[in-house]
């Protein structure tokens, strides 16, 4: 967590199986981190990784702003393949 980020809340996890806690604690220990620091890293990574829906929405937005269609992309790929085939026979 960045030093400029403010701590905004605490999180309580209820009914965490002992086996899961032990696994997480072992992973934290292997990284020489406290369980809290390890879980902050895990949760921060999860929160910063876009979901598939977010990625697809970004792709749709980029495609819409470029004015290109799927047919345009297919035609471009075919043109490159045809040129490579002609070059290498």
Order of alpha helices (4+ residues) and beta strands (2+ residues): alpha-alpha-alpha-alpha
